[in-house]
Amino acid sequence: MYQVVRARLCALVCGTVTAFGRRAARRDAGMVTSEYAMGIVAAVAFAVVLYKVVTSGAVSAELQGIVKRAFDARM
């Protein structure tokens, strides 16, 4: 009898522990928002660096040269 009660009590406690674990995992779901925010900040920083490179003198002149050659090409 004692072993049956102990087994049922253990099953009840183990079930409660897993329920607490599930709740704790659900509370951690808010971390996704901060990860998205960090991704957006990184993307904006990359865009700023890319903009600075493209609008620099040497790159801008080279891009204008490519466009002029494309418009001057015979078809």
mmCIF file as gemmi writes it, N, C-alpha and C atoms, coordinates in Angstrom:
data_model
loop_
_atom_site.group_PDB
_atom_site.id
_atom_site.type_symbol
_atom_site.label_atom_id
_atom_site.label_alt_id
_atom_site.label_comp_id
_atom_site.label_asym_id
_atom_site.label_entity_id
_atom_site.label_seq_id
_atom_site.pdbx_PDB_ins_code
_atom_site.Cartn_x
_atom_site.Cartn_y
_atom_site.Cartn_z
_atom_site.occupancy
_atom_site.B_iso_or_equiv
_atom_site.pdbx_formal_charge
_atom_site.auth_seq_id
_atom_site.auth_asym_id
_atom_site.pdbx_PDB_model_num
ATOM 1 N N . MET Axp A 1 ? 0.826 -1.189 0 1 0 ? 1 A 1
ATOM 2 C CA . MET Axp A 1 ? 0 0 0 1 0 ? 1 A 1
ATOM 3 C C . MET Axp A 1 ? 0.875 1.26 0 1 0 ? 1 A 1
ATOM 4 N N . TYR Axp A 2 ? 1.925 1.247 0.823 1 0 ? 2 A 1
ATOM 5 C CA . TYR Axp A 2 ? 2.816 2.392 0.932 1 0 ? 2 A 1
ATOM 6 C C . TYR Axp A 2 ? 3.473 2.686 -0.41 1 0 ? 2 A 1
ATOM 7 N N . GLN Axp A 3 ? 3.876 1.658 -1.137 1 0 ? 3 A 1
ATOM 8 C CA . GLN Axp A 3 ? 4.542 1.855 -2.428 1 0 ? 3 A 1
ATOM 9 C C . GLN Axp A 3 ? 3.58 2.44 -3.461 1 0 ? 3 A 1
ATOM 10 N N . VAL Axp A 4 ? 2.324 2.058 -3.417 1 0 ? 4 A 1
ATOM 11 C CA . VAL Axp A 4 ? 1.331 2.576 -4.362 1 0 ? 4 A 1
ATOM 12 C C . VAL Axp A 4 ? 1.103 4.064 -4.104 1 0 ? 4 A 1
ATOM 13 N N . VAL Axp A 5 ? 0.961 4.428 -2.824 1 0 ? 5 A 1
ATOM 14 C CA . VAL Axp A 5 ? 0.755 5.832 -2.473 1 0 ? 5 A 1
ATOM 15 C C . VAL Axp A 5 ? 1.985 6.652 -2.862 1 0 ? 5 A 1
ATOM 16 N N . ARG Axp A 6 ? 3.16 6.109 -2.586 1 0 ? 6 A 1
ATOM 17 C CA . ARG Axp A 6 ? 4.395 6.821 -2.924 1 0 ? 6 A 1
ATOM 18 C C . ARG Axp A 6 ? 4.513 6.997 -4.442 1 0 ? 6 A 1
ATOM 19 N N . ALA Axp A 7 ? 4.17 5.994 -5.221 1 0 ? 7 A 1
ATOM 20 C CA . ALA Axp A 7 ? 4.241 6.081 -6.682 1 0 ? 7 A 1
ATOM 21 C C . ALA Axp A 7 ? 3.259 7.124 -7.207 1 0 ? 7 A 1
ATOM 22 N N . ARG Axp A 8 ? 2.044 7.147 -6.653 1 0 ? 8 A 1
ATOM 23 C CA . ARG Axp A 8 ? 1.055 8.14 -7.096 1 0 ? 8 A 1
ATOM 24 C C . ARG Axp A 8 ? 1.489 9.554 -6.71 1 0 ? 8 A 1
ATOM 25 N N . LEU Axp A 9 ? 2.046 9.682 -5.515 1 0 ? 9 A 1
ATOM 26 C CA . LEU Axp A 9 ? 2.516 10.994 -5.07 1 0 ? 9 A 1
ATOM 27 C C . LEU Axp A 9 ? 3.682 11.473 -5.941 1 0 ? 9 A 1
ATOM 28 N N . CYS Axp A 10 ? 4.572 10.573 -6.267 1 0 ? 10 A 1
ATOM 29 C CA . CYS Axp A 10 ? 5.708 10.912 -7.133 1 0 ? 10 A 1
ATOM 30 C C . CYS Axp A 10 ? 5.222 11.322 -8.524 1 0 ? 10 A 1
ATOM 31 N N . ALA Axp A 11 ? 4.242 10.614 -9.059 1 0 ? 11 A 1
ATOM 32 C CA . ALA Axp A 11 ? 3.689 10.953 -10.368 1 0 ? 11 A 1
ATOM 33 C C . ALA Axp A 11 ? 3.025 12.323 -10.329 1 0 ? 11 A 1
ATOM 34 N N . LEU Axp A 12 ? 2.341 12.632 -9.227 1 0 ? 12 A 1
ATOM 35 C CA . LEU Axp A 12 ? 1.699 13.926 -9.09 1 0 ? 12 A 1
ATOM 36 C C . LEU Axp A 12 ? 2.731 15.049 -9.012 1 0 ? 12 A 1
ATOM 37 N N . VAL Axp A 13 ? 3.774 14.845 -8.218 1 0 ? 13 A 1
ATOM 38 C CA . VAL Axp A 13 ? 4.817 15.858 -8.069 1 0 ? 13 A 1
ATOM 39 C C . VAL Axp A 13 ? 5.594 16.022 -9.371 1 0 ? 13 A 1
ATOM 40 N N . CYS Axp A 14 ? 5.922 14.931 -10.029 1 0 ? 14 A 1
ATOM 41 C CA . CYS Axp A 14 ? 6.651 15.013 -11.294 1 0 ? 14 A 1
ATOM 42 C C . CYS Axp A 14 ? 5.819 15.717 -12.354 1 0 ? 14 A 1
ATOM 43 N N . GLY Axp A 15 ? 4.523 15.488 -12.356 1 0 ? 15 A 1
ATOM 44 C CA . GLY Axp A 15 ? 3.631 16.181 -13.288 1 0 ? 15 A 1
ATOM 45 C C . GLY Axp A 15 ? 3.584 17.665 -13 1 0 ? 15 A 1
ATOM 46 N N . THR Axp A 16 ? 3.626 18.043 -11.734 1 0 ? 16 A 1
ATOM 47 C CA . THR Axp A 16 ? 3.609 19.452 -11.356 1 0 ? 16 A 1
ATOM 48 C C . THR Axp A 16 ? 4.905 20.13 -11.765 1 0 ? 16 A 1
ATOM 49 N N . VAL Axp A 17 ? 6.007 19.43 -11.62 1 0 ? 17 A 1
ATOM 50 C CA . VAL Axp A 17 ? 7.301 20.004 -11.999 1 0 ? 17 A 1
ATOM 51 C C . VAL Axp A 17 ? 7.34 20.267 -13.5 1 0 ? 17 A 1
ATOM 52 N N . THR Axp A 18 ? 6.823 19.352 -14.298 1 0 ? 18 A 1
ATOM 53 C CA . THR Axp A 18 ? 6.825 19.576 -15.744 1 0 ? 18 A 1
ATOM 54 C C . THR Axp A 18 ? 5.885 20.716 -16.112 1 0 ? 18 A 1
ATOM 55 N N . ALA Axp A 19 ? 4.786 20.885 -15.385 1 0 ? 19 A 1
ATOM 56 C CA . ALA Axp A 19 ? 3.886 21.997 -15.656 1 0 ? 19 A 1
ATOM 57 C C . ALA Axp A 19 ? 4.589 23.319 -15.357 1 0 ? 19 A 1
ATOM 58 N N . PHE Axp A 20 ? 5.357 23.373 -14.248 1 0 ? 20 A 1
ATOM 59 C CA . PHE Axp A 20 ? 6.114 24.577 -13.935 1 0 ? 20 A 1
ATOM 60 C C . PHE Axp A 20 ? 7.171 24.836 -15.005 1 0 ? 20 A 1
ATOM 61 N N . GLY Axp A 21 ? 7.788 23.774 -15.49 1 0 ? 21 A 1
ATOM 62 C CA . GLY Axp A 21 ? 8.794 23.92 -16.542 1 0 ? 21 A 1
ATOM 63 C C . GLY Axp A 21 ? 8.195 24.471 -17.825 1 0 ? 21 A 1
ATOM 64 N N . ARG Axp A 22 ? 6.985 24.025 -18.138 1 0 ? 22 A 1
ATOM 65 C CA . ARG Axp A 22 ? 6.314 24.534 -19.339 1 0 ? 22 A 1
ATOM 66 C C . ARG Axp A 22 ? 5.967 26.006 -19.189 1 0 ? 22 A 1
ATOM 67 N N . ARG Axp A 23 ? 5.5 26.391 -18.013 1 0 ? 23 A 1
ATOM 68 C CA . ARG Axp A 23 ? 5.172 27.801 -17.783 1 0 ? 23 A 1
ATOM 69 C C . ARG Axp A 23 ? 6.422 28.67 -17.87 1 0 ? 23 A 1
ATOM 70 N N . ALA Axp A 24 ? 7.516 28.192 -17.326 1 0 ? 24 A 1
ATOM 71 C CA . ALA Axp A 24 ? 8.767 28.947 -17.381 1 0 ? 24 A 1
ATOM 72 C C . ALA Axp A 24 ? 9.232 29.104 -18.826 1 0 ? 24 A 1
ATOM 73 N N . ALA Axp A 25 ? 9.049 28.077 -19.633 1 0 ? 25 A 1
ATOM 74 C CA . ALA Axp A 25 ? 9.445 28.157 -21.041 1 0 ? 25 A 1
ATOM 75 C C . ALA Axp A 25 ? 8.561 29.152 -21.784 1 0 ? 25 A 1
ATOM 76 N N . ARG Axp A 26 ? 7.293 29.234 -21.44 1 0 ? 26 A 1
ATOM 77 C CA . ARG Axp A 26 ? 6.404 30.193 -22.087 1 0 ? 26 A 1
ATOM 78 C C . ARG Axp A 26 ? 6.753 31.629 -21.702 1 0 ? 26 A 1
ATOM 79 N N . ARG Axp A 27 ? 7.194 31.846 -20.473 1 0 ? 27 A 1
ATOM 80 C CA . ARG Axp A 27 ? 7.561 33.192 -20.044 1 0 ? 27 A 1
ATOM 81 C C . ARG Axp A 27 ? 8.791 33.691 -20.795 1 0 ? 27 A 1
ATOM 82 N N . ASP Axp A 28 ? 9.604 32.809 -21.282 1 0 ? 28 A 1
ATOM 83 C CA . ASP Axp A 28 ? 10.832 33.175 -21.977 1 0 ? 28 A 1
ATOM 84 C C . ASP Axp A 28 ? 10.566 33.537 -23.436 1 0 ? 28 A 1
ATOM 85 N N . ALA Axp A 29 ? 9.32 33.424 -23.88 1 0 ? 29 A 1
ATOM 86 C CA . ALA Axp A 29 ? 9.001 33.691 -25.276 1 0 ? 29 A 1
ATOM 87 C C . ALA Axp A 29 ? 9.206 35.157 -25.647 1 0 ? 29 A 1
ATOM 88 N N . GLY Axp A 30 ? 9.224 36.079 -24.683 1 0 ? 30 A 1
ATOM 89 C CA . GLY Axp A 30 ? 9.419 37.488 -24.962 1 0 ? 30 A 1
ATOM 90 C C . GLY Axp A 30 ? 10.816 37.819 -25.457 1 0 ? 30 A 1
ATOM 91 N N . MET Axp A 31 ? 11.74 36.912 -25.32 1 0 ? 31 A 1
ATOM 92 C CA . MET Axp A 31 ? 13.11 37.154 -25.767 1 0 ? 31 A 1
ATOM 93 C C . MET Axp A 31 ? 13.182 37.3 -27.284 1 0 ? 31 A 1
ATOM 94 N N . VAL Axp A 32 ? 12.217 36.772 -27.991 1 0 ? 32 A 1
ATOM 95 C CA . VAL Axp A 32 ? 12.239 36.839 -29.45 1 0 ? 32 A 1
ATOM 96 C C . VAL Axp A 32 ? 12.172 38.292 -29.91 1 0 ? 32 A 1
ATOM 97 N N . THR Axp A 33 ? 11.42 39.133 -29.216 1 0 ? 33 A 1
ATOM 98 C CA . THR Axp A 33 ? 11.288 40.536 -29.586 1 0 ? 33 A 1
ATOM 99 C C . THR Axp A 33 ? 12.635 41.249 -29.519 1 0 ? 33 A 1
ATOM 100 N N . SER Axp A 34 ? 13.395 40.99 -28.482 1 0 ? 34 A 1
ATOM 101 C CA . SER Axp A 34 ? 14.698 41.648 -28.372 1 0 ? 34 A 1
ATOM 102 C C . SER Axp A 34 ? 15.655 41.148 -29.45 1 0 ? 34 A 1
ATOM 103 N N . GLU Axp A 35 ? 15.526 39.903 -29.826 1 0 ? 35 A 1
ATOM 104 C CA . GLU Axp A 35 ? 16.378 39.385 -30.897 1 0 ? 35 A 1
ATOM 105 C C . GLU Axp A 35 ? 16.04 40.061 -32.223 1 0 ? 35 A 1
ATOM 106 N N . TYR Axp A 36 ? 14.743 40.277 -32.482 1 0 ? 36 A 1
ATOM 107 C CA . TYR Axp A 36 ? 14.347 41.002 -33.686 1 0 ? 36 A 1
ATOM 108 C C . TYR Axp A 36 ? 14.886 42.424 -33.66 1 0 ? 36 A 1
ATOM 109 N N . ALA Axp A 37 ? 14.831 43.072 -32.498 1 0 ? 37 A 1
ATOM 110 C CA . ALA Axp A 37 ? 15.326 44.441 -32.372 1 0 ? 37 A 1
ATOM 111 C C . ALA Axp A 37 ? 16.819 44.503 -32.668 1 0 ? 37 A 1
ATOM 112 N N . MET Axp A 38 ? 17.576 43.553 -32.157 1 0 ? 38 A 1
ATOM 113 C CA . MET Axp A 38 ? 19.019 43.534 -32.421 1 0 ? 38 A 1
ATOM 114 C C . MET Axp A 38 ? 19.294 43.274 -33.901 1 0 ? 38 A 1
ATOM 115 N N . GLY Axp A 39 ? 18.498 42.442 -34.528 1 0 ? 39 A 1
ATOM 116 C CA . GLY Axp A 39 ? 18.648 42.189 -35.964 1 0 ? 39 A 1
ATOM 117 C C . GLY Axp A 39 ? 18.368 43.43 -36.788 1 0 ? 39 A 1
ATOM 118 N N . ILE Axp A 40 ? 17.348 44.195 -36.392 1 0 ? 40 A 1
ATOM 119 C CA . ILE Axp A 40 ? 17.015 45.423 -37.107 1 0 ? 40 A 1
ATOM 120 C C . ILE Axp A 40 ? 18.123 46.448 -36.94 1 0 ? 40 A 1
ATOM 121 N N . VAL Axp A 41 ? 18.658 46.578 -35.732 1 0 ? 41 A 1
ATOM 122 C CA . VAL Axp A 41 ? 19.757 47.515 -35.493 1 0 ? 41 A 1
ATOM 123 C C . VAL Axp A 41 ? 20.97 47.136 -36.344 1 0 ? 41 A 1
ATOM 124 N N . ALA Axp A 42 ? 21.283 45.849 -36.423 1 0 ? 42 A 1
ATOM 125 C CA . ALA Axp A 42 ? 22.414 45.403 -37.236 1 0 ? 42 A 1
ATOM 126 C C . ALA Axp A 42 ? 22.168 45.672 -38.714 1 0 ? 42 A 1
ATOM 127 N N . ALA Axp A 43 ? 20.938 45.456 -39.184 1 0 ? 43 A 1
ATOM 128 C CA . ALA Axp A 43 ? 20.621 45.707 -40.59 1 0 ? 43 A 1
ATOM 129 C C . ALA Axp A 43 ? 20.728 47.185 -40.925 1 0 ? 43 A 1
ATOM 130 N N . VAL Axp A 44 ? 20.264 48.045 -40.023 1 0 ? 44 A 1
ATOM 131 C CA . VAL Axp A 44 ? 20.362 49.488 -40.26 1 0 ? 44 A 1
ATOM 132 C C . VAL Axp A 44 ? 21.825 49.928 -40.273 1 0 ? 44 A 1
ATOM 133 N N . ALA Axp A 45 ? 22.621 49.4 -39.357 1 0 ? 45 A 1
ATOM 134 C CA . ALA Axp A 45 ? 24.042 49.747 -39.327 1 0 ? 45 A 1
ATOM 135 C C . ALA Axp A 45 ? 24.721 49.314 -40.626 1 0 ? 45 A 1
ATOM 136 N N . PHE Axp A 46 ? 24.399 48.134 -41.12 1 0 ? 46 A 1
ATOM 137 C CA . PHE Axp A 46 ? 24.969 47.662 -42.378 1 0 ? 46 A 1
ATOM 138 C C . PHE Axp A 46 ? 24.53 48.547 -43.538 1 0 ? 46 A 1
ATOM 139 N N . ALA Axp A 47 ? 23.268 48.974 -43.523 1 0 ? 47 A 1
ATOM 140 C CA . ALA Axp A 47 ? 22.768 49.847 -44.588 1 0 ? 47 A 1
ATOM 141 C C . ALA Axp A 47 ? 23.477 51.194 -44.574 1 0 ? 47 A 1
ATOM 142 N N . VAL Axp A 48 ? 23.754 51.724 -43.391 1 0 ? 48 A 1
ATOM 143 C CA . VAL Axp A 48 ? 24.461 53.005 -43.296 1 0 ? 48 A 1
ATOM 144 C C . VAL Axp A 48 ? 25.876 52.871 -43.848 1 0 ? 48 A 1
ATOM 145 N N . VAL Axp A 49 ? 26.556 51.797 -43.484 1 0 ? 49 A 1
ATOM 146 C CA . VAL Axp A 49 ? 27.92 51.585 -43.993 1 0 ? 49 A 1
ATOM 147 C C . VAL Axp A 49 ? 27.893 51.414 -45.51 1 0 ? 49 A 1
ATOM 148 N N . LEU Axp A 50 ? 26.955 50.655 -46.017 1 0 ? 50 A 1
ATOM 149 C CA . LEU Axp A 50 ? 26.841 50.454 -47.463 1 0 ? 50 A 1
ATOM 150 C C . LEU Axp A 50 ? 26.537 51.771 -48.173 1 0 ? 50 A 1
ATOM 151 N N . TYR Axp A 51 ? 25.676 52.591 -47.595 1 0 ? 51 A 1
ATOM 152 C CA . TYR Axp A 51 ? 25.355 53.899 -48.18 1 0 ? 51 A 1
ATOM 153 C C . TYR Axp A 51 ? 26.587 54.786 -48.236 1 0 ? 51 A 1
ATOM 154 N N . LYS Axp A 52 ? 27.356 54.794 -47.165 1 0 ? 52 A 1
ATOM 155 C CA . LYS Axp A 52 ? 28.575 55.614 -47.129 1 0 ? 52 A 1
ATOM 156 C C . LYS Axp A 52 ? 29.577 55.15 -48.191 1 0 ? 52 A 1
ATOM 157 N N . VAL Axp A 53 ? 29.696 53.845 -48.386 1 0 ? 53 A 1
ATOM 158 C CA . VAL Axp A 53 ? 30.63 53.315 -49.384 1 0 ? 53 A 1
ATOM 159 C C . VAL Axp A 53 ? 30.16 53.672 -50.789 1 0 ? 53 A 1
ATOM 160 N N . VAL Axp A 54 ? 28.874 53.5 -51.053 1 0 ? 54 A 1
ATOM 161 C CA . VAL Axp A 54 ? 28.352 53.748 -52.397 1 0 ? 54 A 1
ATOM 162 C C . VAL Axp A 54 ? 28.399 55.23 -52.745 1 0 ? 54 A 1
ATOM 163 N N . THR Axp A 55 ? 28.187 56.104 -51.76 1 0 ? 55 A 1
ATOM 164 C CA . THR Axp A 55 ? 28.197 57.544 -52.053 1 0 ? 55 A 1
ATOM 165 C C . THR Axp A 55 ? 29.592 58.159 -51.951 1 0 ? 55 A 1
ATOM 166 N N . SER Axp A 56 ? 30.606 57.369 -51.686 1 0 ? 56 A 1
ATOM 167 C CA . SER Axp A 56 ? 31.962 57.918 -51.653 1 0 ? 56 A 1
ATOM 168 C C . SER Axp A 56 ? 32.384 58.3 -53.066 1 0 ? 56 A 1
ATOM 169 N N . GLY Axp A 57 ? 33.397 59.12 -53.173 1 0 ? 57 A 1
ATOM 170 C CA . GLY Axp A 57 ? 33.812 59.667 -54.464 1 0 ? 57 A 1
ATOM 171 C C . GLY Axp A 57 ? 34.21 58.625 -55.49 1 0 ? 57 A 1
ATOM 172 N N . ALA Axp A 58 ? 35.093 57.708 -55.119 1 0 ? 58 A 1
ATOM 173 C CA . ALA Axp A 58 ? 35.616 56.73 -56.081 1 0 ? 58 A 1
ATOM 174 C C . ALA Axp A 58 ? 34.52 55.768 -56.55 1 0 ? 58 A 1
ATOM 175 N N . VAL Axp A 59 ? 33.741 55.28 -55.631 1 0 ? 59 A 1
ATOM 176 C CA . VAL Axp A 59 ? 32.689 54.317 -55.99 1 0 ? 59 A 1
ATOM 177 C C . VAL Axp A 59 ? 31.607 55.011 -56.811 1 0 ? 59 A 1
ATOM 178 N N . SER Axp A 60 ? 31.267 56.229 -56.437 1 0 ? 60 A 1
ATOM 179 C CA . SER Axp A 60 ? 30.248 56.97 -57.172 1 0 ? 60 A 1
ATOM 180 C C . SER Axp A 60 ? 30.688 57.23 -58.612 1 0 ? 60 A 1
ATOM 181 N N . ALA Axp A 61 ? 31.933 57.613 -58.788 1 0 ? 61 A 1
ATOM 182 C CA . ALA Axp A 61 ? 32.447 57.855 -60.139 1 0 ? 61 A 1
ATOM 183 C C . ALA Axp A 61 ? 32.442 56.57 -60.96 1 0 ? 61 A 1
ATOM 184 N N . GLU Axp A 62 ? 32.818 55.477 -60.354 1 0 ? 62 A 1
ATOM 185 C CA . GLU Axp A 62 ? 32.825 54.198 -61.066 1 0 ? 62 A 1
ATOM 186 C C . GLU Axp A 62 ? 31.414 53.768 -61.46 1 0 ? 62 A 1
ATOM 187 N N . LEU Axp A 63 ? 30.456 53.949 -60.56 1 0 ? 63 A 1
ATOM 188 C CA . LEU Axp A 63 ? 29.069 53.599 -60.881 1 0 ? 63 A 1
ATOM 189 C C . LEU Axp A 63 ? 28.52 54.488 -61.992 1 0 ? 63 A 1
ATOM 190 N N . GLN Axp A 64 ? 28.853 55.77 -61.973 1 0 ? 64 A 1
ATOM 191 C CA . GLN Axp A 64 ? 28.412 56.666 -63.044 1 0 ? 64 A 1
ATOM 192 C C . GLN Axp A 64 ? 29.032 56.259 -64.378 1 0 ? 64 A 1
ATOM 193 N N . GLY Axp A 65 ? 30.291 55.831 -64.351 1 0 ? 65 A 1
ATOM 194 C CA . GLY Axp A 65 ? 30.935 55.357 -65.572 1 0 ? 65 A 1
ATOM 195 C C . GLY Axp A 65 ? 30.257 54.122 -66.136 1 0 ? 65 A 1
ATOM 196 N N . ILE Axp A 66 ? 29.866 53.217 -65.257 1 0 ? 66 A 1
ATOM 197 C CA . ILE Axp A 66 ? 29.172 51.998 -65.705 1 0 ? 66 A 1
ATOM 198 C C . ILE Axp A 66 ? 27.833 52.353 -66.333 1 0 ? 66 A 1
ATOM 199 N N . VAL Axp A 67 ? 27.108 53.278 -65.709 1 0 ? 67 A 1
ATOM 200 C CA . VAL Axp A 67 ? 25.799 53.678 -66.243 1 0 ? 67 A 1
ATOM 201 C C . VAL Axp A 67 ? 25.955 54.382 -67.584 1 0 ? 67 A 1
ATOM 202 N N . LYS Axp A 68 ? 26.955 55.255 -67.705 1 0 ? 68 A 1
ATOM 203 C CA . LYS Axp A 68 ? 27.179 55.953 -68.99 1 0 ? 68 A 1
ATOM 204 C C . LYS Axp A 68 ? 27.516 54.966 -70.098 1 0 ? 68 A 1
ATOM 205 N N . ARG Axp A 69 ? 28.372 53.988 -69.796 1 0 ? 69 A 1
ATOM 206 C CA . ARG Axp A 69 ? 28.709 52.981 -70.816 1 0 ? 69 A 1
ATOM 207 C C . ARG Axp A 69 ? 27.497 52.157 -71.19 1 0 ? 69 A 1
ATOM 208 N N . ALA Axp A 70 ? 26.608 51.9 -70.237 1 0 ? 70 A 1
ATOM 209 C CA . ALA Axp A 70 ? 25.406 51.116 -70.538 1 0 ? 70 A 1
ATOM 210 C C . ALA Axp A 70 ? 24.468 51.898 -71.452 1 0 ? 70 A 1
ATOM 211 N N . PHE Axp A 71 ? 24.361 53.216 -71.219 1 0 ? 71 A 1
ATOM 212 C CA . PHE Axp A 71 ? 23.483 54.03 -72.076 1 0 ? 71 A 1
ATOM 213 C C . PHE Axp A 71 ? 24.095 54.275 -73.452 1 0 ? 71 A 1
ATOM 214 N N . ASP Axp A 72 ? 25.404 54.301 -73.535 1 0 ? 72 A 1
ATOM 215 C CA . ASP Axp A 72 ? 26.072 54.541 -74.824 1 0 ? 72 A 1
ATOM 216 C C . ASP Axp A 72 ? 26.177 53.279 -75.682 1 0 ? 72 A 1
ATOM 217 N N . ALA Axp A 73 ? 25.851 52.142 -75.142 1 0 ? 73 A 1
ATOM 218 C CA . ALA Axp A 73 ? 25.983 50.888 -75.883 1 0 ? 73 A 1
ATOM 219 C C . ALA Axp A 73 ? 24.959 50.858 -77.024 1 0 ? 73 A 1
ATOM 220 N N . ARG Axp A 74 ? 25.411 50.317 -78.144 1 0 ? 74 A 1
ATOM 221 C CA . ARG Axp A 74 ? 24.509 50.171 -79.304 1 0 ? 74 A 1
ATOM 222 C C . ARG Axp A 74 ? 23.727 48.888 -79.179 1 0 ? 74 A 1
ATOM 223 N N . MET Axp A 75 ? 22.529 48.96 -79.635 1 0 ? 75 A 1
ATOM 224 C CA . MET Axp A 75 ? 21.675 47.767 -79.567 1 0 ? 75 A 1
ATOM 225 C C . MET Axp A 75 ? 21.337 47.276 -80.933 1 0 ? 75 A 1
